[in-house]
Amino acid sequence: MTHILIFFIGASLLLYVVLGGSDYGAGILELLPMRPGRLREAQKHTISHAMGPVWEANHVWLIIIIVILFMGFPYVFTTLMTSLHAPLLALLVGIVVRGATFSFRYYDAVWDEKSQRVYTALFGASSLWTAMWLGIIAGALNRGTIIAPGALPPAGTGAWHAYILPWLDLYPFCVGVFVVCIFAFLASVYLVGETKDPGLGKLFTQRAAVFNMLTVIAGGLVFLASLLETKSLFAAFLERPLAIAPIVIATLLFVALWKFIQFHNTVFARVIAAGQVTMILLGWWLLYAPNALITTGGPVSFYEAAAPSATQLQLMLALLIGSCIIFPSLIFLLRVFKANARAK
């Protein structure tokens, strides 16, 4: 049963990055310098129209991950919520601010230019903030600096060593930048297919190209920053060469992606962009599986940290039943939204 719960964590993480990540990326795109005028307003309208019906639904994947960890892997949940409570709090603040400002901007009954500018600025800034903290948290999971519950930090170090140093370093920061670039890249590719305006489509294509390159550069910085860690990514990949294959596939898919964008096949372009993210996450999983995280006491395996079988069974049944409700509902939501979009 444990492997089924692990599958649900992986699937939920993938869906959150592929769907929710593009929402964060859309906010990041709005932060980019752009002359006031028709294109700026068209971009804002396109992003709001694309996100409006689905941005809240995308958070369900993050909630599922939290629930699975809380119930199915309580040791992992406790460790994360203790050592990483500062970045997790920062992440939560970003999610709340971003959601509130987007709601006010999209659903505000009284349109006011000044308030709209405030909402847009906060929406973009909180999107960047939240994406950055997601990456920092991801980068902190396997550094071996997280204090395991019950373990004491070295004498004289105190709270700084226990709660700040596990995530405050160059490597997690570089992972954060990498995640920001991926989210902005996904949003750019997705938004190409959300507009019929040639000028706006060209703008999103250009931004996809820019963030494509920035993603590659940021990925290289992650590898270089890992040289300062106890164990670098180069050494980790040499120990598990199979994990290199998904990264190579993700890189090769860039060629196919730009072919489809060139021929204006936005559906396949989106699929390939999502496939690249899938390969990156798969490579990450193969690199560290079956470990959920690495603490100062050593790796913490999902299988070792799993709850009793009776608890896992209840959680597994709830997830299977919930999937029969969530996925048809999400598909129905997207179909209705797209039908309304075409009607307009």
N, C-alpha and C positions, 0 to 999 in steps of 0.2 A: 504493500500500500504506500510505502514511503516514496517509491519512485513515481507513483501517480501524483502525489502532492508536489514533488519536485517538478514534474511536468507542468502542473498548473501554475507554479511560480514562474517558470521559464516562459510559458505562453503568455501569462499576464504581463510580465516585464516586456516581452516583445511587443505586445499590443499597445502597451502604454508608451513605449518609445516611438513606435511607428505612427500611432494615431495622436496621442497626446503630445509627443515630441514635436510634431509638425505645428501644433497649436502654439507651443512655446516659440518655435522658430518664426511663426508669423508675427508675433509680438516683437521679436528681435529685428525682423526686417523693417518694422516701422520706426526703429531707432536710427536707421541708416540715413545719412544726409541726403536730402532731396529738396529741390526747389518747390515752394508752394505753388499749387496750380492744379490743373486737371488730373495729371497722373497721380499726384499725392492723394487727392480725394478719391480717385478711382481705386487706388490701392487699398485705402482704408475701407471703402465700401465692399470691395471684393473679399478682403480678409474677414470683415464682420459677417458678411453673407455666408461665407464658407464655414465659419466657426459657430455661428449663432445657435443652430439646433443641436450641435453635437459636443460642444466643449465640455459641458458638465458630465455627459455620459462617459467620456474618456477617463475620468477620474475613478471609475469603478474598478479599473484594472489595478490601480495603486491600492485601493481599499482591499481588494482580494488578496494581494500580496501580504499586506499587514495582517489580515485576519488569519491567513494560513500560517504565518510565522508565529503569531500570538497563540494559536491553538495547537498547531502541529509541531512547532519547533520552539518551545518556550525559552530554551536556553539561548538560542540564537537571538530571539526577540529581546530578551533581557539584556544581553550583551550589547546589542546595537543601541537600544534605548538608553543605556547607561553611559557608555563611552562616547557615543556620537550624538548625545542629546543636544549639543549646541548647534551643529550643522542641521540636524533634523528640525530643530525649532526654527532656524533661519529658513529652511525649506518650507515649513508650514506657513510661516508669515508671508512668504512669496506667493504661495498658492492662494491664500486668502485675499491678499491685496490684488493679485492679478484677476481672480474671479470677480471680486467686487467691482473693480474699475471697468472690466469688460461688460459686466451686466449693466452698470450705469450708462456706459457709452452706447450700448446696443439697444437697451430697452427704455432709456430715459424718456419720460412722457413730455417733458419740456426741453426742447433743443436749445442749447445756449452755446455759442461759439467758444467762449472762455472756458466753460466747464468741460466741453468736449476736448479742448487742448490738454487740460489737466488729466482727464481720464486716459487719453491716448498716451501721454507721457508716462503715466504711472503703469499703464498696461504694458508698454514696451520695456520699461525699466524692471518691473517685477518679473516679466518673462525671462529676461536675461539673468536676473538674480536667481530665480528658481532653477533654471537650466544649469547654471554654474554650480549651485549647491548639490544638485543631483549628481553631477560629475565628481565633485569633491567627495561625496559620500561613497560613490562607487570606487574611487581611487583609494579610499582608506580601508576598504574591506580586507584586502590581502597583503597588507604591508607588514603584518606581525607586530604592530604597535598598539593594538587595541587591548586594554586590560581586561582579562577574563574575570567574570563575577567571582568574588571571594579572594581573588589575588590582590596583593598589596603592591602599590607602586614602589619603586626604589626609595629608600629613606631620604628625606629632605626634598623630594620633588613635589609631592602633594597634588593638588587638583590640576595644576598646569600639565603635569605629565600624564595624568589619568584621563583628562577630558579635552585637552586642547592639542597636545602633540600628536595624538593618533591621526589627526586630519590636517593639521596646519603645517604643510610642507610643500615643496616645489612639485613633487609628483602628483599628489591629489589635485593641486591647482591646474597642472597641465591636462589632467584627465577632464577637469571641469571645462577648460577651453575647448578640448576635443568634442565634448558633448554639445556645447554651444554651437560649434561649427556644424556638427551633424544635424542638429535640429533646424538650423537656418537653411541648410542644404535641402533637407526633406521638404520644408515649407516652400522653398523656391520651386522645386520640381512639381509639387502638388498644385501650387497656385497657377502654374502655366496652363493647366487644364481647367481652371476655374474662371477664365476670362476669355471673351471674344475680341477684346480690344487689342489690336496689333501692337500698339505702343506699350501697353502694360505687359502683354505676353513677352515682348522683347526684353523688357526690364527684368521680369522674373527669370527669363532664360540667362541673362547676363549675371544675375545674382547667383543663380545655380552654378554657373561656371566659376565664379569667384569663390563661393563657399566649398565647391568641389576641391579647388586647389588648397584652400585654407584647411580643409579637413585632412588632406594628405600631410600638409606641413605640421598641423597640430598633432597628428598621429606620430610623426617623427620626433616631435618634442617630447611626447609621452615616453617613447623608447629611450631617448637621451636622458630624461629626468630619472628614469628608473635605474640608471647607472649609479645614482647616489643612494639607492635603497640597499637594504641588506641583501636582497636577491633581485637582480635586474630582470627585465622582461626577456632580454637576449638569452640569459641562462635558463629561464623558465621554459622558453620555446625550444631550446636545445634538449631539455629533458623530456618534453612532450612534442615531438615534431609533428604529430598529427594535427595539433592546433594551428599549425602554419597554413594548412590547406584552405580553411574558410577565409583567412585573410587574403590569400592569393586570389581566390575566387572573387572576393569582394572588389579587389583591385582590377581584375580583368573585366568585371561587369561595367566599369566606367565606360569602356569602349562601346558596348551595346547600348548603354543608357543614352549617350550622346547621339548615336545613330537614330534612336527612336525620337529623341527631341528634335533632331534635324528634320525628320520626316513628319513632325507634328503628331506622332502617335503617343498622346499623353497617357493613355491607359497603361500601355506597356512600360512607359517611362516611370510611372509611379510604382508599378510592380517591381521593376528592377531596382529602383532606389530603396524600396522596402526590403528587397532581397539582399542588398548590400548591408543594410543594418542587421538583418538576420544573420548573415555570415559573420559579422563582427561580434555579435553576442554569442554565436555558437563557438567562435574561436576563444572567446573569454571563458566560456563554460568548459571547453575541452582543456584549457590551460590550468584550471583550478579544481575541476570536478574530482570527487564529490564534495569538496569543502564548501561550506557556506561562507566562511571567513577564516582568517588566520589571526590568532591572538598572541599575546606574549607567552602563553603557555603552549602554543603550537596550533596546528590546524584544527578546526571544528567541523566535523563532517555532518552532513544532513542526517545520515543514518545513525550516527552516535547521539545526535541531539534530538532525535524524533520523540514525540510523545508516545504514551502507551498505545498498543494496538487498538483498543476500544475507542480511544479518542480519535485516532487516525481514521478509523472506519466511519465514525459519525461525520467527520470533516469531509472525507472523500464522497460520501453519499450526498452531503449538502452541496458540494461543488458540482457533482454530476447532475443533480436535479436543477441547480441554479443555471447551469450551462444551457439546459433545455429551454430556459426562459430568457436568459440574457441575449444569446446570439440571435434567435429569431426576432426579438424585440429591436435589437440594434440594426439588423438588416432591414426590418420594416421602417424604422426611423429614417435610415439613409435613403431608402427607395421613395418614401413620401417627400423627403426634402428635395431630392434630385428631381422628382416629378414637378414639384412646385417651382423649382429653379428653371426648368425647361419651359414651363407654362408662362413664366414672366419674360 
